[in-house]
Amino acid sequence: MGGEPKLALNLLCIPETMPQSAVQAILAGGYSKAFEAGAIITGGHSIFDDVPKYGLSVTGFVHPGKFFKNLGAREGDVLFLTKPLGVGILTTAEKAEILEPGEIDCAISLMTTLNKGARDCAVRYRVHACTDVTGFSLMGHMLEMMQGSDTSARIETGAIEFLPRVLEFANMGLLPAGVYRNRAFAEPHVDEGNLPLKVRDALYDPQTSGGLLIAVDAEDADAMERDLRASVPGAQRIGTVIAKSDKSIYLV
């Protein structure tokens, strides 16, 4: 939402049998990312649980007149996506043990990349709407943005970047359950055109730690694109906001 994190608390659930070295590694990983984001971890809470869980409760600051909302996109805005898609499909392939050694590394690198660089760029421009792309997939989060803004979107699917082999696995039907839930939610509002099924499926893929979906004023789009590409290698210019139509999203 354009804010800056400042303070954080660890929230940790661990099995009593978890080795101390693993607990320390989890906390060290959280600390390194909080530090990278500019926040200070000031304490936390931990309990025993059969299923390990870790997260952070974060407090930050943003000017009340400048925070980003997931609605407010305007006709003519240009849409940007700041990370490639396909984390859910790749991690499903990993669970099925069909990835080659090292192939999961690109997904891990993507998930451990903060959206700080994209945020720091976006706040310099006239962003009318912004949301992160996570479990609801690109289609689900874009649908919410368009419905909240009373607009529609025209998406150039050829401009969308997918992680390596994602479309290959999608073509094999190797999809996480979230794809089907996201499709059931969003598909009635999407004109999928004549796209191959593997591409359509990948657009409903749930993301973990996905990128930002940004609607920026058309006059700022070229400058923001240059700025984004200098600091966010995965940034993509994927479409435009159009007047509200029969469908909320048109894929071409």
N, C-alpha and C positions, 0 to 999 in steps of 0.2 A: 504493500500500500504506500510505498515511498518513504516509510519510516526508517529510523536508524536504531538497531538494538543496542541497549546499554548494559542491562543487568540480566542475569539468568540464574536459575536454580536447576540443579540436576534432579531428575526423577528416574529412579532406578529400581527395577524389579529383577531379582536373580534367584535361581535355584540354590539351595544350600550346598549343593555339590559342585557348583561352578568354581573352577580354580581361581585363586586370587589373581594370578597373572592375567586371566581373561577379563576379570572385573577392572583391573587397572588399565588394560588396553582400551576397554570401552570408554572409561572416563577420560583417558588421555586423548582419544579420538574426538570426543565431545569438546574437550577443552581447546584442542587445536582449531576446530572450526568456529567455536565461539570467539576465540582470539582473532581469527582471520576476519570475522564479521564485525569486530570492533566492540564486542561485549565482554563483560567480566562475570565469571561464575562466582557467586557469593555464598554458595551453600547448596543445600538440596535435601532430598528425602530418599530413603532406600528401604525396601521391604523384601522378604523372601516370597518367591512365587515360582511355581513350576515352569512357567514360560518366561524366558528373559525378555525384558522390555527396557528401553532407554529413551529418554526424551529430555527436553528442556522447557521450562516455563520462563518466557522471556518478556521483559519490559523494555519498551523503546519509546522514542519520541518522534513526532511529526507535526509540522505546522498544521493547525486545524483547517486552514484554507487551501492546503496543497496536497492533501493525501489522496491516493489513488483509490477508486472504487471499481468494482467489477461491472458497473453500468455507467452509462453516460456517453457511449460511443455515438458519433455523429456521422451522418451521410457524408461520404467523401474521405473519411479517415482511412489511413493506411494501416494494415495489420502486420505486425511483426511477431515472430516466434523465436525465442532465444536459445533453444536447445533442440537437437534432433529427437525424433520419436522412436519408440520401440523397446524401452526398458522392460516392460511387462512381458513381451514376447521373448526377449533374450533370456530373462531370468527363468521363464518357463522352460526354455530349451536347456538351460543349465540344470534345472531339476530333473529333466528327462535324460541327462547325461549324454547329450548328443553334440555338445559344443567341443570344438578343438581346444587344446591347451592355450590359454591366454585370450580366448575370444570373449570371455566375460569381462575382461579388463576394461574394455571401452565403456561398458554399461556402468561398472563401478566408478570409473573416472567421471562419468557424467553425473552420477548420483552424488558424488562427493564434491562437485563443483557448486559453489554458492551462486545465488542470483544477485550477489552484491554488485558485480560489474555492470549487469544489465540495469539494475536499479539506479546506480550512480550515473549512468548515461541518461536514463529516461527522465530523471527529475530536471534535466536541463531543457526539456522540450514541452510542448503543449500536448500532454497525454490526457486524453479524455476518458479512457477506461483502461484498466489493467487487472489481470488475474494470473495466478500461477496455474500451470497445467499439471494436475496430479491425478488422483484416482478416477475422476470422471472422464478422463481422456480429453484430447483436443476438441472433439466434437461436443462432448458434454459441457465443458467449460465455455466454449464459444457459444453454444446455445443459450446458456445462462446470461452471457454478456449481451447477446443480441436481443433476447426477450426483455431483459431489464432495461435496454436502451430503446426499445420499440423500433428496431432496425433489423436489417438482414445483412448477410455477409456473402461476398463472392470470393471463393478460395481457389487459388491456382495450385492445384495439387502437385504439379510438376516442380514447384518451388520448395516443397516441403522435403526436408532431409530426414532419412531414416537411418538408424544404426546399421552397420554391416550385417547382412544376411537376414534382416528382419522380414523383408518381403518374401524371401525364400521359405522361412519357417511359417509365415502366415499362409503361404500357398499350400503348405503341407497340412494346414489345419492345426498347427501347434499354437494354440491361443489360450491365454489365461481366462478364467471364468469371468473376470471383470469385463472382458470384451463384450460378452453376451448381455450382461446387465447394462452396460453403457449403450449398446446398440438398441436395446428395448426402450431405454429412456429417451434417446435423442433421435433415432432414425426416423420417426414420424415427421420430424421437423426439418429433415435434410433431403435435398434433391441430390442424389448421388450420381446423376448422369449415367455415363457409360463406362465408368471406371472399373478396372478389374477387381474382382472380389478381394484379392490379397491386399490391395491398396485400401479399399474401404474398411476391411477388418483392422488394418494397422492404425487407421485414424481413430478407432474406438479403443485402442490399447491403453489401459490404465498406466500412468507414469508414477514412479516414485522419485521425488525430488526433481520434477520436470522444470522446464523453463518458464518464462513469462510470456503471456499473450498480451500484446500492447496495441491499443488503438490510438494513433497519434494524428494530429492535424496534418493534412496533406501538404501544407506549406513547409512543415518541419521534417517531412519524411526523408528526403534525400540527405539532409544534414545528419539526422539521427541514424540513418543507415550507415553512413561513413563512420560515425562515432561508435556505433555498436560493433561494426566489423573490426575496428581497431582493438577492442578490448574483449569482445565476446565472439570467439571464432565460429560458434554454431548459429549465429543470428541469421534469420531468414525473413525475407519480405514475402508474405504469403497471400496477400489479397487486399480487398478494400471493403469498406462498409457501404452498403447501398440502402436505398429507401426500403421500408418494410414491405415485404411481398408475401405470397402465399406460403413460402417456406422461409425458415430463419437462416438456412445455410444452403448455398448453391456451390457444388463441387464441379470444377471444370478442368 
